[in-house]
Amino acid sequence: MKFNLSKPIFSRHLLTNIIVVMAAILFHSYFKLRFDQWIVVPFLSTIKSNILNDIIFVTGLCMIVVFSIRNIINNLPVKFEWLFLIICMLSFYVYCRITGGYYHYEEFKSIVGLRYADVFHTGILICVVPGIYYGCLRKRLPLYHSRPFLVDVPIKKGTQDMLNRERFAKRIAHKIQSLPNKKDSGALAIGIVGEWGSGKTSFSNMIAEAIELENRIVLDFNPWRSSTPQKIIEDFFELLIAELGKFDSTLSNNISSYAKTLTKIDENLFTKGMQTFTELFESSNKNEIYNSINHSIEDTKKQIIIFIDDLDRLDRREIIEVLRIIRNTANFNNLVYIVSYDQQYVLDAVKSFSFSNFSSYLEKIFQFEFTLPMFEAGIIRNYLKNILKEELPAHLHEQIDGAIESRAKKSINFTNEIISTHRAAIRLANAINFELEGLEDEVLFYDFYLLQLFKLRYPKIFKYLFDNSTIFFIPDFKNKDKYYRLRENHERSVNVERLEFMRMMDLNSSNGDNRTVEEKETIFRTWLRKMVNENELTENDVYLIETLLSDLLDAERDLGMEFLNRKALAFARVNNFYKYFAFELMEGEISASEFNTARNGTWENYKIKIEEWSSNGKSGAFIDRLLKIETFATIQEFENQVRALFELGRVYADTDNIYGFDIAYLLTTLDYPLAKPDRKLYDSSSDFKRFFKLLTTSAPHPRKFENYLFSMMMDRHADSLLSKEELGKLSMENFKEYFDTASEVSSQLWYLYHRTRLWDDEKRHTTKHPEAAELMRGLWRKSTNACELGTLIMQVNPDDEYFYLDESRWSFYFDSLDELGSWLSTADNIDRNSDCFKEFYSFFQLNKVNTSRGNSFEFVYIQPNRWR
């Protein structure tokens, strides 16, 4: 531990107070006598007990309390010197009160036992409180959270080197510390060259570590700390003066004089180009000062090594000032400069001041330029993986490895192409850690990672792409899912609705081969070509961008079985596009974590959650997530999925929208335990059958969805969980159970009847169950009243009032019209005196005479079937 002995331990005021207190203790008898003589007798002894004094003391105490509270609220501290004196004074008073007998303490008039001196010193004590409070608060650390941003900190020692550069640093340090082969060789300037973030500071630190400090002065000059370009020279020579003045006061004065001659140079010279530095030494006075400095530096017998880092942070004018310093001290012996910079950045600065020969200018400054060596790309990839895994949850670690190590179809590793330095890796990790928070389970990490790479390398294009997404992207269908692809030039004016219509009508294929190359080219590629022509991008940039986007928009990527359920989170899916750019869920969406927690819990809780989502207007989001699940790890997960699909199917069936339900997905899900023997869920197929039968037979009637499912399973050519005979039997049992509770032929019963199927093994297809048909005929004959006979009549066409007895309807209940007529004459449930019966019977007799084209008839009491 180092102690700064030049800094005083106590302030001047505090030291004075300590001396006074110590003197008071040593000479307490004298001070006590003087205190009584000067303060107690003439002032304090005159305070007598009365109501007015009571009020004054209490008011003063209240004012002190308010004053102290204000200081605490506003964080206004009491100076430590005052705190020290007050504490000493209070200690003296406590001592006097405890020992007692020497002083008489006047009591309050209105409060027995309370003394004026007690109130006064209580007020003094309250004054101390803000100081104590602020002192404790000042020492307390701020509240820090657990996930800070990553910071790019240069390494200090060679043992921290991960890029195998330490040997080069030691070699340079060895060369620096070698005696020049010629006398009066002047200063040595070494350039450490590398792009921004490539580790130049770390490399300079390793050089400094390898330097033997005995009889050497090592200085760090940071020109970016200077307030103006003109201050850089002044600050540099002040640093030299502070160090060299310890050895030679004359040297310090000479350096100061020399610095003044440099700072007086007309700044307009730079606008005319870099002048040769010999112009600085035209006067003999300057030469004398210069030579005197040089001789004095030699006389110190010390080597001066100056590190100048972070030229990348300087503007062009500041860079020129640093180069002036090196050139103007180029003949000083025993002086070494080690300067770190991005060569192209510095050359651009030189070019702006002196266009001619700017490319070779640095050769006149630096005797040696060392370009930092390349390193294995895997080092950066491993570093990036490690810092991401430290911050992101464990279930993403496998995806992190896959994203960083993966290669596109063209064998491009995007990490290698874009992340070339530790600083770039840290910037990428900070962006991912910050923007992925809350979306860990809402996005496909690989896609999110690629977009972050894209944004890091090409921020302008990334923003333009998002701001104009409707121009560059257009939705398309693949395997019933809607994905984005890049819009082609011939689709500039095509809206989404028209594109979907063309897809349904198969209108794209006929014209595809007739389009020109320019028409088939994407709008985005055309825009990139324009950027190339304007020298804002290179051909390599275009190739990298197009390959990266192609990988992002590839809907057919093989993610592997373990990520199959996450395929629905891909960037290319239309529903996901927004959150990859906005880093949040859209209104009305259900988070993946909430959905997965619910579907992996108990069915009772899952069902409650489904009802909650439905009541909150999130049914669409729930269905979208539900239909994207493709793999199952446990029986509970699988059975919850099937139950949820059944609940959804029943809703569709009850609203007469059963054809809107994705029955194919349900059938595929039911096949999962059979089709995936490597991921066995049930110990035996009988366990699965037991679950399925219980699910389909325990539902409330009329079980429309269940019979619809049975009929679809029977019509499939593929094998199902149950045999077609078993499915037919279940179908009939459902029908009979509901039929036994029916008092009439309702629409529900009709639907159930049409879905009650029997497998004909000979014809290899299903037919309507004859037993169910017989039951339906019997119930209709027993329950139908006269006014319901209109269901047997059909309108010929919607343009006139011609009607006929619809054979497709009456033939279901009767074998012939004669049988129908006989039933009309004998049925107990038909009121033959009613107007409905008379009207129907009149039409019935008319229809028997003319059955060819229908009959004109005006119905009053019964309602025939009409065209809608």
Backbone hydrogen bonds, N-H to C=O, Kabsch-Sander energy under -0.5 kcal/mol:
donor,donor_aa,acceptor,acceptor_aa,energy
5,L,3,F,-1.2
7,K,4,N,-1.1
15,L,11,S,-2.5
16,T,12,R,-1.9
17,N,13,H,-2.2
18,I,14,L,-2.4
19,I,15,L,-2.1
20,V,16,T,-2.3
21,V,17,N,-2.5
22,M,18,I,-2.7
23,A,19,I,-2.3
24,A,20,V,-2.3
25,I,21,V,-2.1
26,L,22,M,-2.3
27,F,23,A,-2.8
28,H,25,I,-1.0
31,F,27,F,-2.4
32,K,28,H,-2.6
33,L,29,S,-2.1
34,R,30,Y,-2.6
35,F,31,F,-2.5
36,D,32,K,-2.3
37,Q,33,L,-2.4
38,W,34,R,-2.8
39,I,35,F,-2.2
40,V,35,F,-2.0
41,V,36,D,-2.7
43,F,39,I,-1.4
44,L,39,I,-1.9
45,S,40,V,-3.1
46,T,43,F,-1.3
47,I,44,L,-1.4
48,K,46,T,-0.6
50,N,48,K,-0.6
54,D,50,N,-1.9
55,I,51,I,-2.4
56,I,52,L,-2.2
57,F,53,N,-2.5
58,V,54,D,-2.4
59,T,55,I,-2.7
60,G,56,I,-2.5
61,L,57,F,-2.3
62,C,58,V,-2.4
63,M,59,T,-2.4
64,I,60,G,-2.0
65,V,61,L,-2.2
66,V,62,C,-2.4
67,F,63,M,-2.6
68,S,64,I,-2.5
69,I,65,V,-2.4
70,R,66,V,-2.4
71,N,67,F,-1.9
72,I,68,S,-2.1
73,I,69,I,-2.7
74,N,70,R,-2.3
75,N,72,I,-1.1
76,L,71,N,-3.1
83,L,79,K,-2.1
84,F,80,F,-2.4
85,L,81,E,-1.8
86,I,82,W,-2.7
87,I,83,L,-2.5
88,C,84,F,-2.0
89,M,85,L,-2.5
90,L,86,I,-2.7
91,S,87,I,-2.2
92,F,88,C,-2.1
93,Y,89,M,-2.1
94,V,90,L,-2.6
95,Y,91,S,-2.2
96,C,92,F,-2.1
97,R,93,Y,-2.5
98,I,94,V,-2.4
99,T,95,Y,-2.4
100,G,96,C,-2.5
105,Y,103,Y,-0.5
106,E,104,H,-0.6
108,F,111,I,-0.5
108,F,114,L,-3.6
112,V,110,S,-0.5
114,L,111,I,-1.2
116,Y,106,E,-2.3
119,V,115,R,-1.7
120,F,116,Y,-2.5
121,H,117,A,-2.4
122,T,118,D,-2.0
123,G,119,V,-2.2
124,I,120,F,-1.8
125,L,121,H,-2.3
126,I,122,T,-2.3
127,C,123,G,-1.6
128,V,124,I,-0.8
128,V,125,L,-0.8
129,V,125,L,-0.9
129,V,126,I,-0.6
131,G,127,C,-0.6
132,I,128,V,-2.2
133,Y,129,V,-3.1
134,Y,130,P,-2.9
135,G,131,G,-2.3
136,C,132,I,-2.2
137,L,133,Y,-2.5
138,R,134,Y,-2.6
139,K,135,G,-1.0
140,R,136,C,-0.8
140,R,137,L,-0.6
144,Y,142,P,-0.7
153,V,151,V,-1.1
160,Q,157,K,-1.4
161,D,158,G,-1.6
168,F,165,R,-0.7
169,A,165,R,-1.8
170,K,166,E,-2.6
171,R,167,R,-1.7
172,I,168,F,-2.2
173,A,169,A,-2.5
174,H,170,K,-2.3
175,K,171,R,-2.0
176,I,172,I,-2.6
177,Q,173,A,-1.9
178,S,175,K,-1.4
185,S,182,K,-0.7
187,A,330,A,-2.6
188,L,335,L,-2.6
190,I,188,L,-0.5
190,I,337,Y,-2.9
191,G,368,F,-3.2
192,I,339,V,-3.4
193,V,191,G,-0.7
193,V,370,F,-2.8
194,G,341,Y,-1.6
198,S,195,E,-2.0
203,F,199,G,-2.1
204,S,200,K,-2.4
205,N,201,T,-2.3
206,M,202,S,-1.8
207,I,203,F,-1.8
208,A,204,S,-2.5
209,E,205,N,-2.1
210,A,206,M,-1.4
211,I,208,A,-1.1
213,L,211,I,-0.6
216,R,213,L,-2.0
217,I,303,Q,-3.0
218,V,216,R,-0.6
219,L,217,I,-0.6
219,L,305,I,-3.0
221,F,219,L,-0.6
221,F,307,F,-2.9
222,N,220,D,-0.6
225,R,222,N,-1.7
226,S,223,P,-1.6
231,K,228,T,-0.8
232,I,228,T,-0.6
232,I,229,P,-1.0
233,I,229,P,-0.5
234,E,230,Q,-0.8
235,D,231,K,-3.1
236,F,232,I,-2.3
237,F,233,I,-2.2
238,E,234,E,-1.8
239,L,235,D,-1.8
240,L,236,F,-1.8
241,I,237,F,-2.7
242,A,238,E,-2.3
243,E,239,L,-1.4
244,L,240,L,-3.3
245,G,241,I,-2.2
246,K,243,E,-0.8
247,F,244,L,-1.5
248,D,244,L,-1.6
252,S,248,D,-1.6
253,N,249,S,-1.9
254,N,250,T,-2.6
255,I,251,L,-2.4
256,S,252,S,-1.9
257,S,253,N,-2.2
258,Y,254,N,-2.6
259,A,255,I,-2.5
260,K,256,S,-1.6
261,T,257,S,-1.5
262,L,258,Y,-1.4
263,T,259,A,-2.1
264,K,260,K,-0.9
265,I,262,L,-1.4
269,L,266,D,-1.5
270,F,267,E,-1.5
271,T,268,N,-0.6
272,K,268,N,-0.6
272,K,269,L,-0.9
273,G,270,F,-1.0
279,E,276,T,-1.5
280,L,277,F,-1.5
281,F,278,T,-1.6
282,E,279,E,-0.8
287,N,283,S,-1.6
288,E,284,S,-2.4
289,I,285,N,-2.3
290,Y,286,K,-2.9
291,N,287,N,-2.8
292,S,288,E,-2.3
293,I,289,I,-2.4
294,N,290,Y,-2.3
295,H,291,N,-2.6
296,S,292,S,-2.2
297,I,293,I,-2.6
298,E,294,N,-2.0
299,D,295,H,-2.2
300,T,296,S,-1.2
301,K,298,E,-1.3
302,K,297,I,-0.7
303,Q,215,N,-1.7
304,I,334,N,-3.4
305,I,217,I,-3.1
305,I,303,Q,-0.6
306,I,304,I,-0.5
306,I,336,V,-3.4
307,F,219,L,-3.1
307,F,305,I,-0.5
308,I,306,I,-0.5
308,I,338,I,-2.7
309,D,221,F,-0.8
309,D,307,F,-0.5
311,L,340,S,-1.3
313,R,310,D,-1.5
314,L,311,L,-1.3
319,I,315,D,-2.0
320,I,316,R,-1.9
321,E,317,R,-1.7
322,V,318,E,-1.9
323,L,319,I,-2.2
324,R,320,I,-2.1
325,I,321,E,-1.8
326,I,322,V,-1.8
327,R,323,L,-2.5
328,N,324,R,-2.9
329,T,325,I,-0.7
329,T,326,I,-0.7
330,A,327,R,-1.3
332,F,329,T,-1.5
335,L,332,F,-0.8
336,V,304,I,-2.8
337,Y,188,L,-3.6
338,I,306,I,-2.7
339,V,190,I,-2.9
339,V,337,Y,-0.5
340,S,308,I,-2.4
341,Y,192,I,-2.4
343,Q,341,Y,-0.7
346,V,342,D,-2.2
347,L,343,Q,-2.6
348,D,344,Q,-2.1
349,A,345,Y,-1.4
350,V,346,V,-2.3
351,K,347,L,-2.8
352,S,348,D,-1.6
353,F,349,A,-0.6
353,F,350,V,-1.3
354,S,350,V,-2.7
358,F,355,F,-1.3
360,S,357,N,-0.8
361,Y,358,F,-1.2
363,E,360,S,-0.6
364,K,360,S,-0.6
364,K,361,Y,-1.7
365,I,361,Y,-0.6
365,I,362,L,-0.8
366,F,362,L,-2.8
367,Q,189,A,-1.6
368,F,189,A,-1.3
370,F,191,G,-3.6
370,F,368,F,-0.5
371,T,369,E,-0.7
372,L,193,V,-2.8
372,L,370,F,-0.5
379,I,376,E,-1.8
380,I,376,E,-0.6
381,R,377,A,-1.9
382,N,378,G,-2.6
383,Y,379,I,-2.1
384,L,380,I,-2.7
385,K,381,R,-2.5
386,N,382,N,-2.3
387,I,383,Y,-2.2
388,L,384,L,-1.8
389,K,385,K,-2.4
390,E,386,N,-1.5
391,E,387,I,-0.6
391,E,388,L,-0.8
392,L,388,L,-2.7
396,L,393,P,-1.7
397,H,394,A,-1.6
400,I,396,L,-2.4
401,D,397,H,-2.2
402,G,398,E,-2.1
403,A,399,Q,-2.7
404,I,400,I,-2.3
405,E,401,D,-2.1
406,S,402,G,-1.3
408,A,412,I,-2.4
411,S,408,A,-2.3
413,N,411,S,-0.5
414,F,412,I,-0.8
417,E,413,N,-1.6
418,I,414,F,-1.7
419,I,415,T,-2.8
420,S,418,I,-0.8
423,R,197,G,-1.0
425,A,421,T,-2.0
426,I,422,H,-2.3
427,R,423,R,-2.4
428,L,424,A,-2.4
429,A,425,A,-2.6
430,N,426,I,-2.6
431,A,427,R,-2.0
432,I,428,L,-2.6
433,N,429,A,-3.0
434,F,430,N,-2.0
435,E,431,A,-2.7
436,L,432,I,-2.2
439,L,436,L,-2.8
442,E,439,L,-1.6
443,V,439,L,-1.2
444,L,569,L,-1.0
445,F,443,V,-0.7
448,F,444,L,-2.4
449,Y,445,F,-3.0
450,L,446,Y,-2.3
451,L,447,D,-2.2
452,Q,448,F,-2.0
453,L,449,Y,-2.3
454,F,450,L,-2.5
455,K,451,L,-2.6
456,L,452,Q,-2.3
457,R,453,L,-2.3
458,Y,454,F,-3.0
462,F,458,Y,-2.5
463,K,459,P,-2.2
464,Y,460,K,-2.2
465,L,461,I,-2.5
466,F,462,F,-1.8
467,D,463,K,-2.9
468,N,464,Y,-1.6
469,S,466,F,-1.4
471,I,468,N,-1.1
472,F,468,N,-1.8
473,F,469,S,-2.8
474,I,485,R,-2.5
476,D,483,Y,-3.4
478,K,481,D,-2.9
481,D,478,K,-1.6
483,Y,476,D,-3.6
483,Y,481,D,-0.6
484,Y,572,A,-3.3
485,R,474,I,-1.9
487,R,472,F,-3.1
489,N,521,E,-2.5
490,H,519,E,-1.8
491,E,488,E,-2.0
492,R,489,N,-1.4
494,V,491,E,-1.3
495,N,493,S,-0.5
499,L,495,N,-2.0
500,E,496,V,-2.2
501,F,497,E,-2.0
502,M,498,R,-2.5
503,R,499,L,-2.2
504,M,500,E,-2.3
505,M,501,F,-2.2
506,D,502,M,-0.5
506,D,503,R,-0.8
507,L,502,M,-2.7
511,N,507,L,-0.5
511,N,508,N,-0.6
512,G,508,N,-1.0
513,D,509,S,-0.5
514,N,511,N,-1.0
515,R,511,N,-0.6
515,R,512,G,-0.9
520,K,516,T,-1.9
521,E,517,V,-1.3
523,I,487,R,-2.8
526,T,522,T,-1.9
527,W,523,I,-2.1
528,L,524,F,-2.3
529,R,525,R,-2.3
530,K,526,T,-1.5
531,M,527,W,-1.7
532,V,528,L,-2.0
533,N,529,R,-2.2
534,E,530,K,-1.5
535,N,532,V,-1.8
536,E,531,M,-2.6
537,L,531,M,-1.0
542,V,538,T,-2.1
543,Y,539,E,-2.4
544,L,540,N,-2.3
545,I,541,D,-2.8
546,E,542,V,-2.6
547,T,543,Y,-2.0
548,L,544,L,-2.4
549,L,545,I,-2.6
550,S,546,E,-2.3
551,D,547,T,-1.9
552,L,548,L,-1.9
553,L,549,L,-2.3
554,D,551,D,-0.8
555,A,553,L,-1.0
557,R,554,D,-1.0
559,L,557,R,-0.9
563,F,560,G,-1.1
564,L,561,M,-1.4
566,R,563,F,-0.9
567,K,564,L,-1.3
569,L,566,R,-2.0
570,A,567,K,-1.7
572,A,552,L,-0.6
573,R,570,A,-1.0
574,V,482,K,-1.9
576,N,573,R,-1.6
577,F,573,R,-0.8
577,F,574,V,-0.8
580,Y,576,N,-1.1
581,F,577,F,-0.7
581,F,578,Y,-1.2
582,A,578,Y,-2.9
583,F,579,K,-1.6
589,E,586,M,-1.9
595,F,591,S,-2.4
596,N,592,A,-3.1
597,T,593,S,-2.3
598,A,594,E,-1.8
599,R,595,F,-2.5
600,N,596,N,-1.4
601,G,598,A,-1.2
606,Y,602,T,-2.3
607,K,603,W,-2.9
608,I,604,E,-1.8
609,K,605,N,-2.1
610,I,606,Y,-2.4
611,E,607,K,-2.2
612,E,608,I,-1.9
613,W,609,K,-2.7
614,S,610,I,-2.4
615,S,611,E,-2.3
616,N,612,E,-1.4
617,G,614,S,-1.3
618,K,613,W,-3.1
622,F,618,K,-2.3
623,I,619,S,-2.7
624,D,620,G,-2.3
625,R,621,A,-2.0
626,L,622,F,-2.8
627,L,623,I,-2.4
628,K,625,R,-1.3
629,I,626,L,-1.2
638,F,634,T,-2.0
639,E,635,I,-3.2
640,N,636,Q,-2.4
641,Q,637,E,-1.6
642,V,638,F,-2.2
643,R,639,E,-2.7
644,A,640,N,-2.4
645,L,641,Q,-2.2
646,F,642,V,-2.4
647,E,643,R,-2.6
648,L,644,A,-2.2
649,G,645,L,-2.8
650,R,646,F,-2.5
651,V,647,E,-1.5
652,Y,648,L,-2.0
653,A,649,G,-2.5
654,D,650,R,-2.7
655,T,651,V,-1.3
656,D,653,A,-1.5
657,N,652,Y,-3.1
660,G,657,N,-2.1
661,F,658,I,-1.4
663,I,661,F,-1.9
666,L,662,D,-1.4
667,L,663,I,-2.4
668,T,664,A,-2.1
669,T,665,Y,-2.4
670,L,666,L,-2.6
671,D,667,L,-1.2
672,Y,668,T,-0.5
672,Y,669,T,-1.3
674,L,671,D,-0.9
675,A,671,D,-3.3
676,K,672,Y,-1.8
679,R,676,K,-1.5
680,K,677,P,-0.5
687,D,684,S,-0.9
688,F,684,S,-1.0
689,K,685,S,-2.5
690,R,686,S,-2.3
691,F,687,D,-1.9
692,F,688,F,-2.4
693,K,689,K,-2.8
694,L,690,R,-2.2
695,L,691,F,-2.1
696,T,692,F,-2.1
697,T,693,K,-1.9
698,S,694,L,-1.2
703,R,700,P,-1.1
707,N,703,R,-1.9
708,Y,704,K,-2.0
709,L,705,F,-2.7
710,F,706,E,-2.4
711,S,707,N,-2.2
712,M,708,Y,-2.0
713,M,709,L,-2.5
714,M,710,F,-2.1
715,D,711,S,-1.6
716,R,712,M,-0.7
727,L,723,S,-2.4
728,G,724,K,-2.2
729,K,725,E,-2.1
730,L,726,E,-2.4
731,S,727,L,-2.4
732,M,728,G,-2.2
733,E,729,K,-2.3
734,N,730,L,-2.3
735,F,731,S,-1.9
736,K,732,M,-2.7
737,E,733,E,-2.3
738,Y,734,N,-1.8
739,F,735,F,-2.8
740,D,736,K,-2.2
741,T,738,Y,-1.1
742,A,739,F,-1.4
746,S,744,E,-1.3
750,W,746,S,-2.4
751,Y,747,S,-2.5
752,L,748,Q,-2.4
753,Y,749,L,-2.5
754,H,750,W,-2.3
755,R,751,Y,-1.2
756,T,753,Y,-1.6
757,R,755,R,-0.9
758,L,767,T,-3.1
760,D,765,H,-2.5
761,D,759,W,-0.9
764,R,760,D,-1.7
765,H,760,D,-1.2
767,T,758,L,-2.7
769,H,756,T,-1.7
773,A,769,H,-2.0
774,E,770,P,-2.2
775,L,771,E,-2.0
776,M,772,A,-2.3
777,R,773,A,-2.3
778,G,774,E,-2.3
779,L,775,L,-2.3
780,W,776,M,-2.3
781,R,777,R,-2.3
782,K,778,G,-1.6
783,S,779,L,-2.0
784,T,780,W,-2.2
788,E,785,N,-1.3
789,L,786,A,-1.4
790,G,787,C,-0.5
791,T,788,E,-1.5
792,L,789,L,-2.0
793,I,790,G,-1.7
794,M,804,Y,-3.0
795,Q,865,N,-2.0
796,V,802,Y,-3.1
800,D,797,N,-1.1
803,F,855,N,-2.4
804,Y,794,M,-2.2
806,D,792,L,-2.5
806,D,804,Y,-0.6
807,E,805,L,-0.8
809,R,806,D,-1.5
810,W,806,D,-2.5
811,S,807,E,-2.2
812,F,809,R,-1.1
813,Y,809,R,-0.6
813,Y,810,W,-0.9
814,F,810,W,-2.2
820,L,816,S,-1.7
821,G,817,L,-2.7
822,S,818,D,-2.6
823,W,819,E,-2.4
824,L,820,L,-2.2
825,S,821,G,-1.3
826,T,822,S,-1.1
826,T,823,W,-0.5
827,A,823,W,-2.7
830,I,827,A,-0.9
831,D,829,N,-0.6
832,R,830,I,-1.1
834,S,831,D,-1.5
838,K,834,S,-2.1
839,E,835,D,-2.5
840,F,836,C,-2.4
841,Y,837,F,-3.3
842,S,838,K,-2.1
843,F,839,E,-1.8
844,F,840,F,-2.8
845,Q,841,Y,-2.4
846,L,842,S,-2.0
847,N,843,F,-2.7
848,K,844,F,-1.4
849,V,845,Q,-1.0
850,N,846,L,-2.2
855,N,803,F,-2.8
857,F,801,E,-1.7
859,F,857,F,-0.7
863,Q,787,C,-0.6
865,N,790,G,-0.7
865,N,793,I,-2.5
